[in-house]
């Protein structure tokens, strides 16, 4: 299966542990919300769906980090996820992490790696 790159945003749009950028991905017949954030200098992207129940995480559009700027937080029930890999680190996610998406940063842009 071939992979193609889709532009998500400019690299400068992602500040370290700052506001994320929302975008959509196609999964079968459904368009699903997703987001990308910068953590430890790298972009990390996930489907925008809590592991606890299928609700979007951000408490305001693009706001995914908790007050400490160390974890992604679900605004609905407070589940915490590690921004590097989306694993559940606390709260109601009960061990169910976020679904990661493959992204690359190159030439001042961040791209989603999509399967064709």
C-alpha positions, 0 to 999 in steps of 0.5 A: 500500500502506498503512502502519501503526504498531506500538509497539515500546517506550518511547523511554526504553527506548533509551539512547544507544549502549546496550542495544537492544530486540528484537522480531519482524517478519512477512516473508511467512509468516515471523516474523523477529527484529529490534531497535532501538537509539538512536544519535546521538539517533535510533532505528534498527532492523534485522532481527537477521541478520548480513550474513555468515551468517544468525545473530543479532547480539547477544552477550547479549540486547539487546547489539548495540554493540561495546566502543567503542559506535560500531558494531553487532557480530556476536557470531559472527564480529565483523562490524561495522556502522554503527548509523545505516544498517547498512552493513558497516564491517569484518569478515566482512560482505564489504560486505553490510549489515544490513536496515534497518526504518523506525521513528519516535519520537513522543510518548515511544514508538518505532513500527515502520512496517509495510506492510499 
